[in-house]
Amino acid sequence: MDGCGYDPSVAGRVIIGLALPPLMGWVLYNLLSPARAIWRGEASRVPVVPGIRPSQRAYVPYLLWTTPFFGGIGLVGVAILLFTLFTGSWAGLVFGIPGFGLMLVVAPPFMLVHLIACLFNRPRFLITPTCRHEPGWVQTIWHWLRRSGGDAAGRR
């Protein structure tokens, strides 16, 4: 072969590198654009997300971890493209290191904040104002168990 042949692995990396950044930008736009309306109390604007469906009550904590996570995936896509196009260059590290940093360092603590907001409805300043009076999951389950006369193991 003369070296000018088609390499499927390079083509795949170029396609991934070209597809990830705009796709992640579209996802972030669709998550961030209804945020003000959700904060004002329009529950109908909460987007339908497969996997981890956001609630109106904890939408801001949800955005705190999804924004750096999806942004990091977009930066990794740029890094893949740069590594593919500029073989032997360090150009991909300029976007790859911050991308992985966002996904692996910044997003996980905010995932914990989101979990705490769902479980306990705290911290109140991150909870949508129209939902601050509602109980968290733990309090809801506790009251349900107390009403039913059972305990956490389901015994009566």
N, CA, C and O of each residue as an XYZ file, in Angstrom:
624
protein
N       0.850     -1.167      0.000
C       0.000      0.000      0.000
C       0.898      1.232      0.000
O       1.999      1.192      0.548
N       0.447      2.312     -0.601
C       1.277      3.497     -0.766
C       1.166      4.488      0.395
O       1.763      5.562      0.321
N       0.424      4.171      1.470
C       0.311      5.077      2.608
C      -0.816      6.078      2.472
O      -1.057      6.848      3.401
N      -1.505      6.096      1.366
C      -2.615      7.042      1.169
C      -3.954      6.341      1.278
O      -4.973      6.881      0.845
N      -3.967      5.155      1.847
C      -5.211      4.391      1.932
C      -6.135      4.906      3.016
O      -5.795      5.793      3.799
N      -7.289      4.327      3.028
C      -8.328      4.689      3.984
C      -8.098      3.935      5.285
O      -7.998      2.708      5.275
N      -8.014      4.637      6.393
C      -7.846      4.019      7.706
C      -9.129      4.225      8.500
O      -9.433      5.352      8.893
N      -9.889      3.154      8.746
C     -11.175      3.322      9.423
C     -11.046      3.874     10.838
O     -11.938      4.591     11.293
N      -9.964      3.562     11.546
C      -9.829      4.074     12.913
C      -9.652      5.591     12.914
O     -10.185      6.276     13.787
N      -8.911      6.118     11.944
C      -8.743      7.562     11.844
C     -10.063      8.216     11.467
O     -10.418      9.257     12.019
N     -10.781      7.627     10.550
C     -12.077      8.179     10.140
C     -13.055      8.179     11.312
O     -13.807      9.136     11.494
N     -13.046      7.125     12.093
C     -13.926      7.049     13.264
C     -13.596      8.111     14.293
O     -14.495      8.729     14.863
N     -12.290      8.329     14.538
C     -11.899      9.363     15.494
C     -12.259     10.746     14.999
O     -12.657     11.602     15.789
N     -12.127     10.979     13.704
C     -12.495     12.286     13.141
C     -14.003     12.497     13.282
O     -14.447     13.585     13.650
N     -14.781     11.469     12.991
C     -16.240     11.586     13.120
C     -16.636     11.845     14.572
O     -17.475     12.704     14.844
N     -16.040     11.114     15.493
C     -16.327     11.333     16.919
C     -15.899     12.730     17.336
O     -16.633     13.424     18.039
N     -14.720     13.143     16.906
C     -14.226     14.471     17.253
C     -15.068     15.596     16.682
O     -15.195     16.657     17.292
N     -15.644     15.364     15.510
C     -16.510     16.380     14.915
C     -17.927     16.340     15.494
O     -18.611     17.364     15.508
N     -18.376     15.184     15.969
C     -19.759     15.045     16.449
C     -19.927     15.414     17.922
O     -20.936     16.017     18.288
N     -18.965     15.067     18.769
C     -19.141     15.277     20.205
C     -19.321     16.735     20.617
O     -20.270     17.033     21.343
N     -18.457     17.662     20.190
C     -18.637     19.042     20.672
C     -19.987     19.665     20.320
O     -20.620     20.232     21.210
N     -20.467     19.593     19.071
C     -21.783     20.179     18.817
C     -22.920     19.437     19.522
O     -23.897     20.056     19.945
N     -22.795     18.113     19.649
C     -23.829     17.349     20.336
C     -23.907     17.750     21.808
O     -25.000     17.939     22.340
N     -22.758     17.881     22.467
C     -22.749     18.291     23.869
C     -23.216     19.741     24.014
O     -23.864     20.084     25.003
N     -22.896     20.586     23.049
C     -23.398     21.962     23.069
C     -24.910     21.992     22.968
O     -25.563     22.780     23.653
N     -25.472     21.144     22.125
C     -26.923     21.056     21.976
C     -27.566     20.561     23.270
O     -28.596     21.083     23.695
N     -26.953     19.549     23.897
C     -27.485     19.016     25.156
C     -27.448     20.103     26.230
O     -28.429     20.299     26.946
N     -26.328     20.805     26.345
C     -26.227     21.855     27.354
C     -27.215     22.983     27.095
O     -27.809     23.513     28.033
N     -27.397     23.351     25.839
C     -28.367     24.401     25.512
C     -29.770     23.987     25.936
O     -30.510     24.787     26.510
N     -30.137     22.741     25.656
C     -31.468     22.262     26.019
C     -31.656     22.117     27.521
O     -32.783     22.191     28.011
N     -30.574     21.913     28.256
C     -30.679     21.839     29.712
C     -30.699     23.228     30.347
O     -31.432     23.467     31.307
N     -29.884     24.148     29.804
C     -29.751     25.466     30.420
C     -30.842     26.450     30.006
O     -31.189     27.336     30.788
N     -31.387     26.320     28.808
C     -32.348     27.314     28.328
C     -33.629     27.391     29.167
O     -34.135     28.499     29.346
N     -34.191     26.296     29.693
C     -35.405     26.455     30.510
C     -35.119     26.746     31.984
O     -36.056     26.790     32.781
N     -33.873     26.945     32.369
C     -33.527     27.072     33.792
C     -34.228     28.253     34.464
O     -34.723     28.112     35.583
N     -34.280     29.401     33.813
C     -34.933     30.562     34.432
C     -36.425     30.315     34.632
O     -36.978     30.669     35.673
N     -37.077     29.711     33.643
C     -38.508     29.438     33.768
C     -38.772     28.409     34.876
O     -39.744     28.540     35.619
N     -37.925     27.399     34.987
C     -38.078     26.388     36.033
C     -37.881     27.037     37.397
O     -38.602     26.717     38.342
N     -36.916     27.940     37.510
C     -36.665     28.645     38.775
C     -37.887     29.480     39.181
O     -38.171     29.630     40.370
N     -38.605     30.019     38.197
C     -39.806     30.813     38.484
C     -41.018     29.934     38.798
O     -42.051     30.448     39.227
N     -40.911     28.635     38.594
C     -41.980     27.731     38.987
C     -42.721     27.045     37.866
O     -43.739     26.402     38.123
N     -42.263     27.149     36.649
C     -42.934     26.495     35.525
C     -42.439     25.054     35.400
O     -41.469     24.771     34.696
N     -43.125     24.154     36.097
C     -42.706     22.748     36.118
C     -42.819     22.089     34.756
O     -42.140     21.096     34.496
N     -43.659     22.616     33.887
C     -43.828     22.013     32.568
C     -42.597     22.177     31.692
O     -42.478     21.498     30.672
N     -41.683     23.058     32.063
C     -40.481     23.304     31.262
C     -39.326     22.366     31.596
O     -38.291     22.413     30.931
N     -39.475     21.516     32.610
C     -38.412     20.576     32.973
C     -38.214     19.611     31.815
O     -39.158     18.930     31.411
N     -36.992     19.540     31.270
C     -36.770     18.670     30.110
C     -36.845     17.188     30.475
O     -36.565     16.797     31.608
N     -37.222     16.386     29.507
C     -37.256     14.940     29.684
C     -35.872     14.407     29.330
O     -35.442     14.473     28.179
N     -35.187     13.883     30.335
C     -33.831     13.366     30.157
C     -33.845     11.893     30.528
O     -34.186     11.553     31.661
N     -33.482     11.006     29.599
C     -33.446      9.587     29.960
C     -32.314      9.323     30.953
O     -31.269      9.971     30.903
N     -32.527      8.389     31.829
C     -31.501      8.053     32.807
C     -31.749      8.773     34.118
O     -32.386      8.226     35.018
N     -31.259      9.979     34.232
C     -31.403     10.767     35.454
C     -32.339     11.920     35.148
O     -31.900     12.979     34.702
N     -33.613     11.722     35.383
C     -34.608     12.760     35.091
C     -34.531     13.845     36.156
O     -34.647     13.551     37.345
N     -34.340     15.084     35.748
C     -34.281     16.163     36.734
C     -35.664     16.480     37.292
O     -36.675     16.321     36.607
N     -35.695     16.924     38.528
C     -36.949     17.368     39.121
C     -36.941     18.892     39.154
O     -35.885     19.520     39.085
N     -38.107     19.464     39.258
C     -38.182     20.920     39.332
C     -37.508     21.403     40.609
O     -36.848     22.442     40.609
N     -37.667     20.668     41.678
C     -37.144     21.093     42.979
C     -35.626     21.176     42.978
O     -35.067     22.140     43.502
N     -34.954     20.204     42.412
C     -33.490     20.143     42.472
C     -32.858     20.382     41.102
O     -31.844     19.766     40.776
N     -33.446     21.271     40.296
C     -32.930     21.478     38.946
C     -31.577     22.194     38.951
O     -30.703     21.863     38.150
N     -31.398     23.164     39.837
C     -30.109     23.877     39.886
C     -28.979     22.937     40.304
O     -27.939     22.938     39.646
N     -29.126     22.126     41.372
C     -28.057     21.159     41.666
C     -27.818     20.169     40.529
O     -26.689     19.725     40.320
N     -28.875     19.822     39.795
C     -28.721     18.950     38.633
C     -27.834     19.629     37.584
O     -26.950     18.998     37.006
N     -28.078     20.909     37.349
C     -27.260     21.653     36.377
C     -25.820     21.816     36.845
O     -24.904     21.887     36.025
N     -25.616     21.875     38.162
C     -24.265     22.058     38.689
C     -23.337     20.908     38.315
O     -22.137     21.118     38.139
N     -23.875     19.699     38.193
C     -22.979     18.592     37.809
C     -23.081     18.242     36.330
O     -22.097     17.788     35.745
N     -24.249     18.442     35.703
C     -24.351     18.077     34.291
C     -23.608     19.048     33.381
O     -23.085     18.641     32.343
N     -23.553     20.322     33.753
C     -22.861     21.300     32.908
C     -21.375     20.989     32.781
O     -20.882     20.908     31.656
N     -20.625     20.810     33.886
C     -19.212     20.454     33.681
C     -19.016     19.068     33.078
O     -18.046     18.840     32.355
N     -19.926     18.137     33.369
C     -19.774     16.794     32.827
C     -19.920     16.787     31.307
O     -19.061     16.258     30.602
N     -21.000     17.371     30.806
C     -21.211     17.389     29.358
C     -20.230     18.344     28.667
O     -19.811     18.086     27.538
N     -19.868     19.426     29.326
C     -18.841     20.308     28.774
C     -17.506     19.594     28.647
O     -16.785     19.781     27.667
N     -17.178     18.774     29.643
C     -15.947     17.987     29.585
C     -15.968     16.971     28.461
O     -14.949     16.746     27.808
N     -17.120     16.355     28.227
C     -17.228     15.410     27.111
C     -16.999     16.136     25.785
O     -16.335     15.607     24.894
N     -17.545     17.341     25.654
C     -17.322     18.134     24.439
C     -15.861     18.476     24.242
O     -15.355     18.416     23.122
N     -15.166     18.838     25.332
C     -13.734     19.146     25.231
C     -12.918     17.907     24.881
O     -11.936     18.000     24.145
N     -13.311     16.766     25.395
C     -12.617     15.521     25.039
C     -12.816     15.227     23.552
O     -11.903     14.722     22.898
N     -13.983     15.533     23.016
C     -14.204     15.377     21.571
C     -13.272     16.249     20.760
O     -12.737     15.805     19.744
N     -13.069     17.488     21.192
C     -12.104     18.379     20.516
C     -10.707     17.799     20.629
O      -9.942     17.838     19.666
N     -10.361     17.261     21.793
C      -9.029     16.669     21.979
C      -8.822     15.464     21.065
O      -7.744     15.295     20.495
N      -9.851     14.625     20.923
C      -9.747     13.465     20.022
C      -9.498     13.939     18.596
O      -8.659     13.382     17.888
N     -10.218     14.954     18.185
C     -10.045     15.488     16.834
C      -8.643     16.047     16.640
O      -8.013     15.790     15.614
N      -8.143     16.809     17.610
C      -6.804     17.391     17.486
C      -5.713     16.329     17.498
O      -4.747     16.425     16.740
N      -5.860     15.307     18.360
C      -4.882     14.211     18.371
C      -4.858     13.483     17.033
O      -3.801     13.049     16.576
N      -6.026     13.350     16.404
C      -6.112     12.642     15.134
C      -5.521     13.469     14.000
O      -4.776     12.950     13.169
N      -5.849     14.734     13.970
C      -5.389     15.586     12.865
C      -3.917     15.960     12.974
O      -3.221     16.058     11.963
N      -3.448     16.165     14.187
C      -2.056     16.581     14.396
C      -1.310     15.489     15.144
O      -0.989     15.639     16.323
N      -1.039     14.403     14.461
C      -0.360     13.260     15.055
C       1.030     13.669     15.523
O       1.768     14.345     14.807
N       1.373     13.250     16.728
C       2.684     13.575     17.282
C       2.731     14.957     17.915
O       3.793     15.393     18.359
N       1.623     15.639     17.965
C       1.563     16.972     18.550
C       0.895     16.900     19.924
O       0.175     15.950     20.232
N       1.144     17.911     20.731
C       0.537     17.999     22.051
C      -0.738     18.839     22.021
O      -1.257     19.214     23.073
N      -1.245     19.137     20.826
C      -2.395     20.025     20.691
C      -3.642     19.488     21.394
O      -4.430     20.267     21.931
N      -3.824     18.192     21.394
C      -5.006     17.605     22.020
C      -5.024     17.748     23.529
O      -6.093     17.785     24.137
N      -3.836     17.828     24.147
C      -3.784     17.953     25.602
C      -4.354     19.275     26.085
O      -4.824     19.373     27.218
N      -4.316     20.294     25.230
C      -4.842     21.604     25.617
C      -6.330     21.498     25.948
O      -6.817     22.207     26.828
N      -7.061     20.615     25.251
C      -8.481     20.429     25.524
C      -8.762     19.143     26.297
O      -9.759     19.059     27.015
N      -7.903     18.150     26.159
C      -8.134     16.866     26.811
C      -8.002     16.912     28.312
O      -8.845     16.361     29.020
N      -6.958     17.559     28.823
C      -6.751     17.623     30.269
C      -7.877     18.408     30.953
O      -8.430     17.921     31.939
N      -8.238     19.613     30.463
C      -9.377     20.287     31.101
C     -10.687     19.516     30.957
O     -11.528     19.553     31.856
N     -10.868     18.822     29.843
C     -12.091     18.043     29.648
C     -12.215     16.926     30.666
O     -13.261     16.762     31.294
N     -11.142     16.155     30.829
C     -11.168     15.093     31.836
C     -11.230     15.670     33.238
O     -11.850     15.080     34.123
N     -10.599     16.811     33.452
C     -10.676     17.469     34.759
C     -12.098     17.852     35.113
O     -12.535     17.654     36.246
N     -12.823     18.399     34.148
C     -14.218     18.754     34.401
C     -15.055     17.524     34.721
O     -15.879     17.547     35.636
N     -14.842     16.452     33.967
C     -15.658     15.249     34.159
C     -15.308     14.508     35.442
O     -16.200     14.001     36.124
N     -14.022     14.437     35.781
C     -13.589     13.577     36.882
C     -13.319     14.311     38.185
O     -13.301     13.682     39.244
N     -13.106     15.634     38.141
C     -12.776     16.381     39.352
C     -13.907     17.330     39.749
O     -14.257     17.407     40.927
N     -14.476     18.044     38.800
C     -15.473     19.063     39.117
C     -16.875     18.459     39.265
O     -17.586     18.797     40.212
N     -17.276     17.594     38.370
C     -18.645     17.074     38.370
C     -18.981     16.194     39.581
O     -20.067     16.369     40.133
N     -18.131     15.258     40.038
C     -18.539     14.372     41.144
C     -18.923     15.074     42.445
O     -19.903     14.659     43.063
N     -18.206     16.121     42.907
C     -18.703     16.777     44.127
C     -20.089     17.398     43.945
O     -20.897     17.410     44.873
N     -20.355     17.907     42.753
C     -21.676     18.475     42.509
C     -22.741     17.393     42.361
O     -23.921     17.655     42.593
N     -22.340     16.174     41.976
C     -23.286     15.056     41.996
C     -23.728     14.784     43.431
O     -24.895     14.485     43.687
N     -22.785     14.891     44.358
C     -23.093     14.714     45.772
C     -24.032     15.812     46.268
O     -24.954     15.533     47.034
N     -23.809     17.057     45.840
C     -24.698     18.163     46.208
C     -26.106     17.891     45.670
O     -27.093     18.136     46.364
N     -26.200     17.388     44.440
C     -27.506     17.058     43.862
C     -28.194     15.959     44.668
O     -29.393     16.050     44.933
N     -27.464     14.939     45.055
C     -28.033     13.856     45.847
C     -28.535     14.374     47.194
O     -29.625     14.000     47.627
N     -27.760     15.225     47.862
C     -28.169     15.794     49.150
C     -29.410     16.664     48.980
O     -30.309     16.644     49.821
N     -29.457     17.433     47.884
C     -30.638     18.278     47.629
C     -31.878     17.417     47.432
O     -32.956     17.785     47.898
N     -31.755     16.291     46.762
C     -32.901     15.408     46.559
C     -33.309     14.711     47.853
O     -34.498     14.599     48.154
N     -32.330     14.247     48.611
C     -32.630     13.499     49.829
C     -33.201     14.365     50.938
O     -34.166     13.976     51.595
N     -32.606     15.553     51.154
C     -32.949     16.357     52.324
C     -33.548     17.728     52.001
O     -33.919     18.465     52.915
N     -33.650     18.083     50.709
C     -34.133     19.398     50.293
C     -33.261     20.510     50.879
O     -33.768     21.562     51.271
N     -31.978     20.279     50.936
C     -31.003     21.244     51.434
C     -29.831     21.276     50.477
O     -29.608     20.256     49.825
N     -29.088     22.301     50.329
C     -29.207     23.650     50.882
C     -30.355     24.402     50.214
O     -30.548     24.310     49.001
N     -31.094     25.127     50.999
C     -32.322     25.786     50.531
C     -32.070     26.779     49.404
O     -32.926     26.934     48.533
N     -30.923     27.456     49.390
C     -30.680     28.463     48.347
C     -30.511     27.832     46.965
O     -30.584     28.549     45.967
N     -30.292     26.534     46.870
C     -30.205     25.858     45.581
C     -31.529     25.237     45.146
O     -31.662     24.782     44.010
N     -32.499     25.218     46.045
C     -33.804     24.632     45.741
C     -34.683     25.706     45.106
O     -34.659     26.863     45.525
N     -35.451     25.323     44.103
C     -36.359     26.242     43.432
C     -37.281     26.879     44.477
O     -37.841     26.164     45.308
N     -37.453     28.222     44.456
C     -38.246     28.890     45.495
C     -39.658     28.333     45.676
O     -40.160     28.296     46.800
N     -40.300     27.904     44.605
C     -41.662     27.379     44.741
C     -41.695     25.999     45.403
O     -42.765     25.528     45.788
N     -40.543     25.349     45.540
C     -40.499     23.984     46.092
C     -39.750     23.904     47.423
O     -39.524     22.808     47.936
N     -39.365     25.040     47.985
C     -38.574     24.998     49.221
C     -39.345     24.455     50.407
O     -38.736     23.953     51.352
N     -40.641     24.537     50.389
C     -41.459     24.050     51.496
C     -41.654     22.534     51.448
O     -42.065     21.940     52.445
N     -41.371     21.905     50.322
C     -41.589     20.469     50.173
C     -40.531     19.678     50.935
O     -39.396     20.135     51.074
N     -40.894     18.499     51.427
C     -39.902     17.661     52.102
C     -38.996     16.955     51.092
O     -39.360     16.778     49.929
N     -37.828     16.561     51.552
C     -36.931     15.764     50.719
C     -37.378     14.307     50.708
O     -38.361     13.941     51.351
N     -36.639     13.481     49.965
C     -37.009     12.071     49.855
C     -36.997     11.379     51.212
O     -37.885     10.581     51.510
N     -35.994     11.679     52.037
C     -35.864     11.001     53.330
C     -37.066     11.325     54.210
O     -37.648     10.424     54.814
N     -37.439     12.585     54.289
C     -38.578     12.971     55.117
C     -39.884     12.384     54.573
O     -40.750     11.977     55.347
N     -40.026     12.342     53.260
C     -41.227     11.764     52.658
C     -41.344     10.277     52.992
O     -42.420      9.808     53.360
N     -40.259      9.546     52.867
C     -40.264      8.110     53.183
C     -40.509      7.895     54.673
O     -41.236      6.982     55.064
N     -39.899      8.739     55.500
C     -40.066      8.626     56.948
C     -41.539      8.806     57.337
O     -42.075      8.029     58.128
N     -42.188      9.834     56.778
C     -43.596     10.068     57.085
C     -44.479      8.947     56.541
O     -45.467      8.577     57.174
N     -44.138      8.413     55.393
C     -44.899      7.301     54.832
C     -44.805      6.070     55.739
O     -45.803      5.389     55.973
N     -43.602      5.789     56.244
C     -43.414      4.654     57.136
C     -44.149      4.865     58.453
O     -44.729      3.923     58.994
N     -44.133      6.076     58.970
C     -44.804      6.368     60.233
C     -46.325      6.219     60.088
O     -46.997      5.722     60.992
N     -46.862      6.659     58.929
C     -48.301      6.549     58.694
C     -48.727      5.099     58.530
O     -49.800      4.702     58.985
N     -47.884      4.316     57.881
C     -48.263      2.925     57.623
C     -48.044      2.037     58.845
O     -48.479      0.885     58.863
N     -47.376      2.563     59.859
C     -47.155      1.787     61.078
C     -46.016      0.804     60.981
O     -45.867     -0.044     61.861
N     -45.212      0.884     59.954
C     -44.096     -0.029     59.793
C     -42.774      0.648     60.105
O     -42.727      1.830     60.448
N     -41.732     -0.101     59.983
C     -40.396      0.473     60.126
C     -39.675      0.360     58.789
O     -40.268     -0.041     57.787
N     -38.406      0.711     58.779
C     -37.644      0.738     57.517
C     -37.534     -0.649     56.890
O     -37.370     -0.759     55.676
N     -37.621     -1.696     57.685
C     -37.514     -3.054     57.148
C     -38.860     -3.582     56.671
O     -38.937     -4.697     56.154
N     -39.937     -2.788     56.839
C     -41.237     -3.216     56.373
C     -42.038     -3.992     57.418
O     -43.112     -4.512     57.117
N     -41.512     -4.072     58.658
C     -42.226     -4.781     59.726
C     -43.280     -3.866     60.335
O     -43.110     -2.648     60.370
N     -44.351     -4.451     60.806
C     -45.428     -3.665     61.455
C     -45.444     -3.890     62.939
O     -46.276     -3.315     63.641
